[in-house]
Amino acid sequence: MPFSSNYVTCAGREIHYTEWGAQHQRTVIAWHGLARTGRDMDELAQALSDRYRVICPDTLGRGFSQWSPDPGNEYRLEFYARIAADLLDRLEIGRAHWVGTSMGGAIGTVAAAGIFQPQLKERIQSLVLNDNAPRLSPAAVERIRSYAGNPPSFASVTELEAFFRQVYKPYGWLSDAQWRRLTETSTRRLPDGRVTPHYDPAMVRQFIDHPRDYDLWEHYDALRIPVLLLRGVESDLVLPDAAAEMLERGPGTLGLARVVEVPGCGHAPALNVPDQLELVRSFIEASDNAP
């Protein structure tokens, strides 16, 4: 088995994560998007696990992690940063690179900035933002909120897979086997026997109770580490003007920020094909070797 499945208590909540390349010292945290699970990072983790220990958490309320008993206060970036701080402590990770898709990138940004959790500021070595920026398109946020807050249910897993293929079409190319794995690792069965996506619908409270949670310029401007933005060319969430502004603020003013447009994708590139994997790998390795 190329990875192990594990559970750890962080901020008083049980968090599930997979671990790849456990024999290595150098570490990468790979954090998934809003309504997804850590298994989305399988291809990336496998590609990096020859040199890096890769930790892929399920966020609170997603996958096999515990659902929050206090959705209004805990489904928010500040609490996710607290979970991240505990995760690094529990796993005895001194420093790590961070790769985050969408919400996972936002968590990485607030973690690395150290405003919520000062002890994290010097522990994040580099940051890959997979279609995430300090300013997001309000229309796209509303689109995501509309489907994430009301997950449909289906009589069969085959029907659920068809739904995923449609809603996640902007991910770009996935093989049939990858679509099947995405589905099977994102499915939970309801008491009536139907199947639905594997997350707590209350996690969408983040957008209701904390409507400005993703306005992150204050955190981005505090970064002093290498940052790579992978922007899907067709993304409706990260607009070109936000990407351009990232090069003129925070780490961009220090020559530490880079933007790469990923063809054939919207929100967000699946990080599952060689070109995308090589972009991430080369960036992390260059950050490792930086003075």
C-alpha positions in Angstrom: 0.0 0.0 0.0 1.6 3.3 -1.0 0.0 5.3 1.8 -1.4 4.9 5.3 -4.7 6.1 6.7 -4.5 7.8 10.1 -6.5 9.8 12.7 -5.3 12.5 15.0 -7.0 14.9 17.4 -6.5 18.5 16.5 -8.2 21.4 18.3 -10.3 18.8 20.0 -11.6 17.3 16.8 -10.7 14.0 15.1 -9.0 14.7 11.8 -8.3 12.0 9.2 -5.3 12.2 7.0 -3.3 10.0 4.6 0.4 9.8 4.8 2.8 9.1 1.9 6.6 8.7 2.0 6.7 8.4 5.7 10.4 7.5 5.6 11.4 11.0 4.5 12.2 14.1 6.6 11.2 16.8 4.2 7.4 17.3 4.3 4.6 18.6 2.1 1.1 19.4 3.4 -1.4 18.9 0.5 -4.8 20.3 1.4 -7.9 19.8 -0.7 -10.7 22.2 -1.7 -14.0 23.2 -0.1 -16.3 20.2 -0.7 -13.6 17.6 -1.4 -11.4 15.2 0.5 -7.7 14.6 0.9 -7.8 11.8 -1.6 -8.0 14.4 -4.3 -4.2 14.7 -3.7 -3.4 11.1 -4.4 -1.5 11.7 -7.7 0.4 14.6 -6.3 1.3 12.7 -3.1 2.4 9.7 -5.1 4.6 11.9 -7.4 6.3 13.6 -4.4 6.6 10.6 -2.1 9.9 9.5 -3.5 11.5 12.5 -1.8 9.0 13.9 0.6 6.7 12.9 3.4 3.3 14.0 2.1 0.3 14.6 4.5 -3.1 14.9 3.0 -5.8 15.9 5.6 -9.5 15.7 5.4 -10.7 19.1 6.6 -13.1 19.2 9.5 -16.5 18.1 8.3 -15.2 16.4 5.1 -14.3 12.9 4.3 -13.6 10.8 7.4 -12.8 13.8 9.7 -15.2 14.6 12.4 -18.2 16.9 11.7 -18.1 20.1 13.8 -20.6 20.3 16.7 -20.3 24.1 16.4 -20.6 24.9 12.7 -21.0 28.7 13.0 -17.7 29.1 14.8 -15.6 26.2 13.5 -16.2 26.1 9.7 -14.0 29.1 9.1 -10.3 29.8 8.2 -9.3 30.8 11.7 -10.3 27.5 13.2 -8.8 25.6 10.2 -5.5 27.3 10.9 -5.7 26.2 14.5 -6.3 22.6 13.3 -3.3 23.0 11.0 -1.1 24.2 13.8 -2.1 21.2 16.0 -1.6 18.8 13.0 2.0 19.9 12.5 2.7 19.6 16.3 1.1 16.2 16.6 3.0 14.9 13.6 6.2 16.5 14.8 6.6 18.5 11.6 9.1 21.3 12.1 8.8 22.9 8.6 6.7 22.0 5.6 5.9 23.1 2.1 2.1 23.7 1.5 0.1 22.8 -1.6 -3.6 23.9 -1.3 -6.4 23.6 -3.8 -9.0 26.4 -3.5 -10.0 26.5 0.2 -6.8 24.5 1.0 -4.8 27.3 -0.5 -6.7 29.8 1.7 -5.9 27.8 4.8 -2.2 27.7 3.7 -2.2 31.5 3.2 -3.5 32.2 6.7 -1.3 29.5 8.2 1.9 30.9 6.6 1.0 34.5 7.4 0.9 33.7 11.1 -1.8 36.2 12.0 -4.1 33.6 13.5 -1.4 31.2 14.6 1.9 33.0 15.0 3.8 29.8 15.7 3.1 28.7 12.1 4.7 31.7 10.4 8.2 30.3 10.2 7.1 26.7 9.6 5.6 27.0 6.1 8.5 27.1 3.6 6.6 27.7 0.4 3.0 27.9 -0.8 1.4 26.6 -3.9 -2.1 28.1 -4.4 -4.1 25.9 -6.8 -6.7 28.4 -8.2 -6.9 30.4 -5.0 -6.2 34.1 -4.5 -6.6 36.7 -1.8 -9.6 38.1 -3.7 -12.2 35.7 -5.3 -15.0 36.4 -7.8 -18.2 37.0 -5.8 -20.3 35.4 -8.6 -18.2 32.2 -8.5 -18.3 32.1 -4.7 -22.1 32.2 -5.0 -22.1 29.4 -7.6 -20.0 27.2 -5.3 -22.1 28.0 -2.3 -25.3 27.2 -4.1 -24.3 23.6 -4.9 -22.1 22.9 -1.9 -24.8 23.9 0.6 -27.4 21.7 -1.0 -25.7 18.4 -1.9 -28.0 16.2 -4.0 -28.6 12.5 -3.3 -28.9 9.7 -5.7 -30.2 6.1 -5.7 -26.9 4.8 -7.1 -23.2 5.5 -7.1 -23.2 5.6 -10.9 -25.6 8.5 -10.8 -23.5 10.3 -8.2 -20.4 9.8 -10.5 -22.3 11.4 -13.4 -23.1 14.4 -11.1 -19.4 14.7 -10.1 -18.3 14.5 -13.8 -20.5 17.4 -14.6 -19.9 19.7 -11.6 -16.1 19.1 -11.6 -15.7 19.3 -15.3 -13.5 22.4 -14.9 -10.9 20.2 -13.2 -9.7 19.2 -16.7 -8.9 15.8 -17.9 -9.4 12.8 -15.6 -9.2 9.2 -16.6 -12.2 6.9 -16.1 -10.4 5.3 -13.2 -9.7 8.7 -11.6 -13.3 9.7 -11.9 -14.3 6.4 -10.3 -11.9 6.9 -7.4 -13.0 10.6 -6.9 -16.5 9.3 -6.6 -15.9 6.4 -4.3 -13.7 8.5 -2.0 -16.4 11.2 -1.9 -19.5 9.1 -1.2 -21.5 8.5 2.0 -24.8 6.6 2.2 -27.8 8.2 3.8 -30.2 6.4 6.2 -32.6 5.9 3.4 -30.0 4.1 1.3 -29.3 6.9 -1.2 -25.8 8.3 -1.7 -24.5 11.9 -1.4 -21.2 13.7 -1.3 -19.1 12.9 1.8 -19.2 16.2 3.7 -21.3 18.1 6.2 -23.6 20.5 4.4 -23.3 22.9 7.3 -19.7 23.7 6.2 -21.3 26.2 3.9 -22.1 28.3 7.0 -18.6 29.8 6.4 -20.0 31.9 3.7 -23.1 33.0 5.7 -21.6 33.6 9.2 -18.2 34.8 7.9 -18.9 36.4 4.5 -15.5 38.0 4.3 -13.5 35.0 5.3 -11.8 34.7 1.9 -10.7 38.4 1.7 -7.1 37.6 2.4 -5.0 40.5 1.3 -3.9 41.2 4.9 -2.6 37.7 5.2 -1.1 37.6 1.7 0.7 40.9 2.2 2.4 39.4 5.3 4.0 36.4 3.4 7.7 36.3 2.9 8.0 32.9 1.3 7.9 31.7 -2.3 4.3 31.5 -3.7 3.2 29.8 -6.9 -0.3 30.5 -8.2 -1.6 27.9 -10.6 -4.6 29.6 -12.2 -6.9 27.6 -14.4 -7.1 29.5 -17.7 -10.9 29.2 -17.6 -11.3 29.8 -13.9 -14.3 31.9 -12.9 -13.1 32.1 -9.3 -9.6 33.6 -9.6 -9.9 36.4 -12.2 -6.8 37.7 -14.1 -6.8 41.0 -12.3 -6.5 39.3 -8.9 -3.6 37.1 -10.2 -1.9 40.2 -11.5 -2.3 42.0 -8.2 -0.6 39.1 -6.4 2.6 39.9 -8.4 2.5 43.5 -7.1 1.8 42.9 -3.4 3.3 41.0 -0.5 5.7 38.3 -1.8 5.3 39.7 -5.3 7.2 42.8 -4.3 10.1 40.7 -3.3 10.2 38.6 -6.5 8.9 35.6 -4.6 5.5 35.2 -6.4 4.9 33.5 -9.7 1.7 32.9 -11.7 1.3 30.1 -14.1 -1.8 29.7 -16.3 -2.9 26.1 -16.6 -4.6 25.3 -19.9 -7.7 23.2 -20.3 -8.9 23.8 -16.7 -11.2 26.1 -14.8 -11.6 25.9 -11.1 -9.5 24.0 -10.2 -6.8 22.0 -11.9 -6.9 18.4 -10.7 -3.1 18.1 -10.1 -3.3 14.7 -11.8 -1.3 15.0 -15.0 2.4 15.1 -15.6 2.6 18.8 -16.6 0.8 20.0 -13.5 2.7 17.6 -11.2 6.0 18.8 -12.6 5.1 22.4 -12.0 4.5 21.7 -8.3 7.5 19.4 -7.9 10.0 21.8 -9.5 8.7 24.8 -7.5 9.0 22.9 -4.2 12.4 21.6 -5.0 13.6 25.1 -6.0 12.2 26.4 -2.7 14.1 23.7 -0.9 17.3 24.8 -2.5 16.8 28.6 -2.1 19.2 30.4 0.2 
